[in-house]
C-alpha cells in the first residue's frame, strides 16, 4: 500500500505543471544549442565545397576511435529526438490543461496581453515539424533532391536552392521565420520558468530572447538566399 502511494505521488510530481514546464525549458535549451551549432555549420558553405564537405565529414569522425564511426552523430540524434518528443508532449499536455481551465472572460482579457510570438507557437510548431522532416529528407538522407542527387553535402545544398526551385527557398524561409518566432517566445518562457524573469530584468530578457531569435533566423536564412541569388555556386 505504501509503495503504491509513493508511486502515485511520484507519477503526480512528474506530471505536474511545474515539472512539465521545466522539462519543456530544458529540452528547449538543448534544441537551441543544437540550432546555433547547426547554423554555424551551414555558414561554412561560404568557405567553399572542400571546407563544407570536410566539416560534414568531420562530424562523422568526432570522438573516434573512442566512439564508433558516426557514434557521436547517433548519440546527438537520440538526444535530439528524445528532446523533441518530451518537448512536444509537455507542450500538448500543458496546452490541454490551459484550454480546459480557461474561462470565456479569461480568454477576452488575456488575449490582448499575449504577444504575436505566443500566438504563432502552435501553428509555427506544426510548420517547424513539417520542415524538419523535409529538411532531413532533402539535405541529410538525400531522398528528396531538387536539382539532382549528390553524395556531397555542399552540392545538395547548392542544387536544392537554385532559382528555379524558388518554392523550396520560400518554404525554407517561412520555416526559418517560424523558428525565430518560436525561439523568441520560447526563450522568454523557459527563462521565466527557471526563475530568471525577476523584477527589473524583463527588458534584458526580452532583448536576449529577441537577439538569439534574430541571430538564428538570419543565420539559417543567409545560405539558401546566397545560393538562390548566385552568391554561392
Secondary structure, DSSP 8 states (H G I E B T S, - for coil): -HHHHHHHHHHHHHTSHHHHHHHHHHHHHHHHHHHHHHHHHHGGGGG-HHHHHHHHHHHHHTTTTTS-TTHHHHHHHHHHHHHHHHHHHHHHHHHHHHHHH--HHHHHHHHTTS-HHHHHHHHHHHHHHHHHHHHIIIIIS-SS-TT---S-HHHHHHHHT-GGGHHHHHHHHHHHHHHHHHHHHHHHHHHHHTT---TT-HHHHHHHHHHHHHHHHHHHHHHHHHHHTTS--
